[in-house]
Structures are given as C-alpha cells and as structure tokens.
Amino acid sequence: MKTHPEAPLNPIVSPTETALRIKRITEKLDQLIPPRPFTKVSSTTSATHSRATLLSPQDTYCRGDQLDVLLEVRDHLGRRKEYGGDFLRARMSSPALKAGASGKVTDFNNGTYLVSFTLFWEGQVSLSVLLIHPSEGVSALWRARNQGYDRVIFTGQFNRGTSQVNTDCALVLNSSAELCEYLETRDQEVFYCTKPPYIPCAALTHMHSKNKDISYLSKQERSLFERSNVGVEMMAKFDAITVSKCNSEKTVPVKRKCKFGMAPTIPSGHVWKDTWNPVSCSLAAIEMKECLRGKFIYLLGDSTIRQWMEYFKSHINTLKSVDLHESGKFQKQLAVDLNENINIQWQKHSYPLIGSLTYSVKEIEYIAQVIDRIGGEKNTIIVISLGQHFRPFPIDVFIRRALNIHDAVQRLLLRSPDTVVIIKAENIREMNVDMERFSDFHGYIQYLALKDIFQDLSVGIIDAWDITIAYGTNNVHPPQSVVRNQINILLNFIC
C-alpha cells in the first residue's frame, strides 16, 4: 500500500520561488564539480598510468562477498593526482551467464577512489572501471554546458494558406527581429521563434532541429573527448576472478516483493540470465495483460519511454492502435483493448525536442500541463521519462522542467492520492556521440538532480541508469530484453 507524506496545502509556486529553487539545486551541483583548468593534456588523468589494487585478495571468493579495489589516479607523466572528480563507471560482468552489475565508486577527493563490487553470482567474473572523462574534462563539460543555449538550431515552419515560411526558433533567441514568444505563464516555460512577416505567431505548425557548428570548449579541451580518450579501461591488467557458492548452509533471506517507497541501494540490483534482480526486493513474473486490465497508462516523455509503448503494442496482441491523425516521428500514440478496458498512450514532452525529421507542434504541450488535466485514481498510471533532449542545454532548463513536473505531480496526488506516478531515469548512451552535447556525464548530473527533486513525493523510481550500466548496453535505445525488465518493475509496482 502506498503511503503519502503530507503535501503542502498550496502547491502553486511563484516564479520567484521557482527561481530560488533552481539556484539552490544548481549551486549544489556546482559544489560537486569544481573548476579544474589545465595547461597541458599531460597533466590530466590517464587510465593507463593509474593504478588499481585489489584490497584483501582471496584464493576463493564467495557469492555475496564484497570485493574492494583501491584506485590511485595518475596523470600522463605518471604523477599522482591530488584531487578527484573523475567520471568513472564501474561494472562487473559474466557474458556467458548474461550477468552484470554496477560497482559503487567512492571518491576521496584526493586522487584515490574505492571501487566496491558485490559478488552477486557464481562463476567467472570480469571487473571493469572505465575512465569516461578525466576530472579536467568533467569540469570543462560543466562550464561549457552552462555557457550557451545555441548548440542546437531549431527551425519552425509557419503555414498560411498554401504558403510556408521557415524561421529560426530557440529557448533563447538573441535577435533584433520581432519574435513570437510561446510562454506558459504559470510555469514560466518559454520558447521563441523569429516572427515571419505578415504571418501570425499562432500559425506555427512544425519543427525540426540540427546541431550548430559551435563549441564552448577550447581545442585542447576538445581533445579529451576524442573517441579514443572516452571510456578507457583502468583494470585492463586484471584477470577474471572465480566466485564460488562457498557456505552452502547459509540460508538466503526471503526478500519482499518490490513496491513503492523502498530505500534505494547502490548498486540497485544485478542482471543474471538476462533478468534484472533488485537488491532490496524481489520481482515476480507478472502476466502483462492480466495486470493492465482496467488500467489507463500515460507514458510521457522522450523516445526511451516510447520504446515501452512499442513493447506493449507488440506483446499484447489484443491492443489496437487508434489513428489520432497526427504524422511524423513524434506523433502521439494511443492503443486500446476495449474488452479488457486497457488504455495506453504515449506523448512527447515539449521543447527542447531534438529531431532532424520534421515533427508537428500543433498539439505540443508541457508534461506539467498534461498532468494537470488528468483526474487520476488507483487505476491511473503515469510514467515520466525525460533527459536526453536536455543534455545540450544549460542545466537550469532541465531543473525548471523537473520542478514544474514535480509540482504538477504534487497537485495530482493532493486531489487523487491513489494515482500511481513513476519516474523512469535516463538510459546510458553511446560513447561515440558528440560529448559536448550528449555525454553521459550530462545525463548523470540530471539523474542526480531528478532524484533530489522527487525525493519528497510518493512516486516510484525505475533506476534505468543503474539497470543500463548493469546490462552494459551503451545505447540510448537499449534492446528489448532491457525494456522488458524495466516494464516488469512497473508491473510489480502496480499489480
């Protein structure tokens, strides 16, 4: 059963208060990422020269044990680093068993790190710590991210009769030309387009985007993000270890079924035989159609939650798609099963929405507006996922959006406390993307901000960040097995 912390009576927040909240969260993040200017690449962290040492090595490792690795980072000249802040990713895996889990990284802020692995399964286990970015690169990405809103150019299409006019659009437009301002007054969400002559602002119908040839990184900083310098292995010299069952008399405690409000752990679980197993609770195998009977499910956000929509449609053969007469990649989707009273819909979040293919904006709306329109009750399920499209923009854009969604959820839970609201965190993505715009470091910062913002509400969190690290997918759209396991967590939350 869900428990509900008492919500304030007036959850409509003033623009001034929102600005203060954004400032507070940004300052908290700033403290995690101190400036690390450098004059030579040779003084930045080197994966090759850093040293990993197994603490308390054993002849036999037992399932359930914790294995600790001490990491001493050094620069390219072999000198010890005296500060932390490197963006590391720890993972253990057994490909033959289709098994994987993230490791926990503790930064001592003096050039040393403790990497802890929980040995969840028996067999040959490989250990990995990737240097995704050195601390100097992290600092450069953070500075560059918050410098400009123009890494992506949006082009708006205005229609008047048979004529079409395209103009520049953006979250911030530095132009002396007359502008169309698309302002959501209460939440102060705003988007601009250059106004075409003799055509009203309301005639905006379509949008597409492309990357602008601009960088806020120096040439030297950019060299840190060449593909060969991203995600470099720091434990290359380590052989796989063998994990045994050991104490067969030891009884494994029975875990409770996963439900809302359980305290998060690091790592949050592991993959074994391609199936996700949380640390603190157990997931039952739930028949999807049976579970969704009588439910109205709103999937709100980006294409990583649209993957869920596609999964539902391909795995419940009685679901019928309804033609909503939209077109393009981001068209709203609705699927229903009238006999079982199942209703599932996906719709995109509002600007910024990055896409080289043209999409309609005639019905575009912010997630907070959608939530405010939902009546809600125990059979209403809302799953929200956003982040990937926000990575190329200053962090205040993402924080404002997350706060506005938080406040809309708070209002919803006041009027309909039985409504189920779930936040799906971001997936990790490819390492061959433009790091200044799309690095997983940007996603990680958003992941931290999102958990912080929603911690006071009775919402479920699906930790897709940790799950996709465990699977080792490195794909913004992970394979079906990962989507299946994410959806199984949802089913356990609601049935």
Salt bridges, closest charged atoms under 4 A:
GLU17 OE2 - ARG24 NH2 3.60
GLU27 OE2 - LYS23 NZ 2.99
GLU72 OE2 - ARG80 NH1 3.38
ASP75 OD2 - ARG79 NE 2.68
GLU122 OE2 - ARG63 NH1 3.02
GLU136 OE2 - LYS81 NZ 2.90
ASP150 OD2 - LYS212 NZ 3.61
ASP187 OD1 - ARG186 NE 3.00
GLU189 OE2 - ARG401 NE 2.78
GLU221 OE2 - ARG143 NH1 2.83
GLU290 OE2 - ARG293 NH1 3.00
GLU310 OE2 - ARG306 NE 3.51
ASP323 OD2 - HIS325 ND1 3.86
GLU340 OE1 - ARG293 NE 2.51
GLU365 OE1 - ARG373 NH1 2.63
ASP372 OD2 - ARG186 NH2 2.80
ASP372 OD2 - ARG411 NH2 3.00
ASP407 OD2 - ARG21 NH1 2.90
ASP407 OD1 - HIS406 ND1 2.85
GLU426 OE1 - ARG391 NH2 2.85
GLU430 OE1 - ARG429 NE 3.22
ASP434 OD2 - ARG437 NH1 2.24
GLU436 OE2 - ARG151 NE 3.31
ASP440 OD2 - ARG89 NH2 2.99
ASP440 OD1 - ARG391 NH1 2.94
ASP452 OD2 - LYS28 NZ 3.13
ASP456 OD1 - HIS406 NE2 2.87
